[in-house]
Amino acid sequence: MTSAISFEIRATDGGARFASLVTRHGELTTPAFMPVGTRGAVKAMAPDELRSLGYRLILANAYHLALRPGAAVVQEMGGLAEFMGFDGAVLTDSGGFQAMSLAQINSIGADGIRFRSHLDGSALMLTPEAAVEIQQKLGADIIMALDECTSYPADYERAQSSLELTAQWAERSLAAHKREGQALFGIVQGSIYPDLRRRSATQITSLGFDGFAAGGLSVGEPKQAMREIAALSATMLPADKPRYLMGVGTPQDLLAAIAMGYDLFDCVLPTRNARNGSAFTSEGRISIKRAAYMRDRQPLDPRCDCRPCRQFSRAYLRHLYLSGEILAARALTEHNLSFYARLMREAQAAIASRTYRAFSSYWLNLLDEPNKPAGIVENKDVV
């Protein structure tokens, strides 16, 4: 089957790549961050607002949409992008992450993942073939092969069995993939063990996927381990196809991952933090709940020109948040996603001008925060 996407590298600077990715819903440039719309909606944001911020690709989740409203319903409504009213492309995760995050309500075997729905207790058998069929019905532009994502810590034997199962499921996913106009990505696993990562990458990249992802990171492992394994994985992925680092999303980690050669990223961090009163700014993260902002007339970020920064003071946003007003979540979410979109645009420009190292150093100095573990609670939906 001819690839449903085209990928062209326009410029490189060290390992960093500035590229064009074309789907049937149009072109986007990378490196690119994907806002997470797990259930077909990015929390607190309308689709046209995402578009106005520059987002051309968002992420949704096959497991959740299969349960509600059902893949057949979305198919009848013209596919996920049309159902959402989003004028852009959609990538769907297969549901493999839920094998870990919802371990208490599922069992994993050679055939697939047997879920007991977290909504109503009904049964859902997610095989590689079923995961592909669901995503085909959802009509996503890019779909993911079913994988098994291990939690941290995972002992060597557990990580080894997981990657072998992921490889078997990858072959079955490819065999089941029949829809034209829809790209299929394979996922590398192996926890934090370098030899297992190499084995998984060799297995997965030998197959005919349209792109490749590094999964199973940012699930609680130490930050340094996450970055070392992400860097190793990047060197094992083909240079002529998109590279996707799944679930990693602090600005500092994105800057590091871009230098490794990754093109696509997703994380709930900017939207979740916004709902918890936290904003990403050029001065680092701030918590709008602090009493210090009670009479602060400044915008969230003096260097930002997003709509909330043009309209609202820190004092007003603090008042909205403490009052439980929905506008607080909307304003902080819009700002955070604007911040991420700007960071990606500027990273692309820096790669094109071969100044990425200086650009990254500049931003890392601005954002300097103490190192902390890559936490599953911050970086992924609990379901």
N, C-alpha and C positions, 0 to 999 in steps of 0.2 A: 504494500500500500504506500502511495506517495505521501510524504510528510505533509501534515495539515498546516504547518507553520514554516516560515522562513526566518532564518537567523543569520545576520550579517554583522561581523565585527568591523566597526568603523575606525576605531583607534584603540591603542593599548598604551599603558604606562606602567612598566614593571609587570606585575601580574594583573593589574586592574584592566577591565575591558569596558569600552563604550560601544554599544551595539544596538542594532535595530531588530525587533521581534515583531513579525507580522502574523496576525491571526485572521480568521474570517470576519472578525469584528474590527479590524483595523490595525494600525501600527502603534507600537509603543517603543520607547527607547529605554535601554538599561545601562547601568544598574537601576532597578525599580523595586519599590516597596509595594506590597499588596495589602490594603486594609482588609481586615477579617470580617466577613459577613457570614458567619457560621450557618445561620438559618435563612439566608437570602436577604439579609439586611445588615448593614454596618451600623452598629448601635449609635443612635442620636444623630445620624446623618442621612439626608435624602440623596438619592442617586445623582441628581443634577448638581448637588453641592460637591460631591466627590469629583465629578467631571470638571467642575470649575476650578478645583484645586490641582487638576492635572492628572488625576488617576484614570488610567485606561485599562487596568486589570485589577480585579478584586478576587478574593478567595471565599469559597463557600464549602460546606461539608456534606458529603453524600449520605453519611449515616443519619444525621439530623433531618435532612430533607426527605429521606426515604420514609422516616416515621411521620413527618408532618411537613407539608400537606400530602406527601407521597410523590414519588417520581412520575407516576402516570399523570397526575394532576398538572405538574409543572410542564410535562411534555404537551399536554392538551392546550396549555396556555402559551405555547410557542417557544418554550425553553426558558432557562433561568434568567438570561439577560432581559428578554422581553417581559417576563413575569414581574421582574423587579422594576422595570422601567429604566434600566441602566444602559446607556449608549456606549458600551465598551465590551471588553472581553471578561470572561469568568474562568477561573481555575477551581476545580473541585478536588478536595482531598478525599481519599477513598474510604476513610473510616478506620484506617489502621491505627491511628493515634488512640482511638477509643478503646482498642484492645488493651491499652495500658491504663488510660484514665478512668475507664469504667470496668476495671478488672473484677470488681465485686459482683457484677451482673452479667459476666460473659464467661465462656469457656472456649479455649483455642485448641483446635485439632488440625490434622493434616488437610482436611477439607476446607477449613475456614474458621470464622469466628461466629459462635452461636451466642447471640445477645438475648437478654430479657429486657425489653424496652424500659428505659428510665422514666417514660411517660405513663405507661399503663400496664407494664408487665408482659405485653404481648411478645411473641417470639419473632426474631429476625435472624436468619442465617445469612451471614455475609461471606460468601465464597469469592474467590477472585473473579469468577465469571459474573456473579451477581453484582459485585462492586462495579465492574465495567458496564453491565447492563443499566444499572441505576444511573451512572454518570452519563451514559449515552442518552438516556431519556431526559436527563436534566439539560442536555444540550450544551454542556460546558465546552469552551474552546480548548482547554487543556485539562486532561484528567490524569489521575495518579493510579499506578498499579497498587493493588492491595499489598501491604507489608505488615510485619509484626514489629512494633516499636517497644523496646524493652525500657523499663524504668531504671533509675539509678539508686543504689548500686545493683548491678547484675553480675553474677559471677561468670567466669569464663565459659563454662559449659552452657549456661543459660544463653549468653550472648551468641555462642556458636550455633546452638540449635535454632535460635531466632533468625540468624542470617541465612541459614540453609532453608528454612521454611519460606523466608522472603524470596529467595532465589526461585524456589519451586512455584510460588504464587506469581512471580514475575513472568515466568514462561506461560503459565495458564492465562494470565491477564492479556498478554500479547496475542495468544491464540483466540481469545474471546473478542478482541477489539476489531470491529467490522465497520464502524461508522466513518465515512469520509468527512473531511473538514474538522476533525477532532484529533488533537495530538495526545499521545500517551507518554508519560514520563515514568521511568523506573527509579527506585529508591535504594540507596546504599545504607546498610545497617552495620552493626558490629560493636555497639556500645563504645567504650573508650579504649579498646584493645587495638593497637595499630595493625597487628598481623591479621586480625579478623576484618578490619576495615579494608585492608588491601585485598583480602580474599573476596569479600562482598563486592567491592568495586570491580574486580576482575570478572566475577560472575555476571553482574548486572550490565556492565558496559559491553559485554560480548553479545548482548541481545539487541534487537533492532528498535530501540526506543527513540522517540523524537527529542528527548531531553532527559536530564538526570538530576536527581536530588540527593542531598545528604540528609538523612533523617536520624532520629534518635538522639538529638543533641538538645541542650538547654532543658534537660529534664531533671535538674538537681545536681549535676556534676560540678566540680570546681570550675571556675571560669577559665583558668589556664588550661585545664584538660580539654574543655570544650573547644577552645581556640586551636590547640595543637591538633586535635582530631579533625576539625573543620579544615584546617590548612592541608593536612595530609590527604583528606578526601578530595579536595579540589585538584590536587596534582594527579589524581587517578581518573578524573573525569575528562571525556573528550573535549578538546579545545574548540571544535567546530559546532558544538551544540550547547543549548542553554544549560546553565548550572544553577540549581535552586537550593539554597540553604534554608531548611524548614524550621520555623518556630523560633528563630534567633532574632532579637529585635531591639536591644538598646542602641542608641545612636553610636556609642563607642564600638559595640560589636559589629554594627553594620559597616562602619568605616574600616575596621580590621578585615572583615569578610570581603569587602570590595577589593581590597589590596590582594587578597588570596585568589581572586578571579571568579567570584560568584556574581551572578547576574540578577537573581530574583530572591526576594525575601518576603516573609509574612510574620506577623506577630500581633497579639491582642494588646500589647503593652501600651501603645498610644491611646487607644480607646478606653481600655480598662482603667488606666491611671487617671484619665480625665474624669471618669465617673467617681473616682475616689479623691478628687480634688487636687490632683498632681499635674503639673504642666512641664513640658520640655521647653527649655529656652536656651538662648545663646549664652546664658550665665549658669547653665546647669539646671537640674530639676528643682522646681519650687513647689511647696505645698501651700495652696491658697488658703488653707484653714488657719494659718498662723496669725496670731494677734498682731504681728508686726505690719500686716497689710490692711489693718482696719481703716486707716486714713491715707493709704498710699494711692496717689493720683496717677502713678505710672501705669502704662499698659503691662500686660503679662511679660512681654519681651520688647524692649525698646528697639531692637534690630528687626522686628517682624512687622510686616504690613498686611497681615491677614485681617479679615473683617472684625473679629473680636478685639484684636489689638488696636484697631483704628477706632472702635466704638466704646470700649469698656475699660474702666480702671481696675486695678487689682482690688481696690476697696469694694467696688461694686460686685465684682465676681466673688469675693469672699462673702459678701452679704447674701448673694444668690445661693451659694453653696450651703451656708449655714442655715438658710431658710428652707432648704429642700426644694428650691425652684428648678424645674426641668431645664430652664435656660442655662443654668450653670453647666450641666452635663453637655448641652449642645455647644456652648461657647468654648469650653475647654477641649472638647473633642475636635471641633473645627480647628482650633489653634494647633493642637498636637499633630493632627494629620497634615496641616499646612506646613508645620515645621519639618516633618519627615519628607514631604514632597519637595520642599526647598532643598533639603540636604541631598536628595537624590539628583535633582537638577544641577546643583552646584558640583556634585561629584562627577557627573557626566562631563560638564564643561572643563573641569580640572583634568580629567583623563584626556580629553580631546586636545588640551593645550600642554599636555605632559607636565603638569604641575601637581599631580595628585598627592605626592608625598608631602609637599609643603601645605597643601590644602588640608590633608588629614591631620597633620601636626597642629595646624592652627585651630581646628575644631576640637581636637582632643585636649588642647590646653584650655579652651573655653569651658569644655564640659567636664573637666577633671573631677572625678568622684572616687571615693574609696572603692577598691575592688570588693566584690562580694560574689557568693556562689550564683551560678546561673539557675534561677529558681523556677520550678514548674508552675508555681502559683502565679508568678508575674507573667510568664511567657506563653502560657497556653490556657485555653478554656479548660475548666475542670471536667467538662464533658465534651 
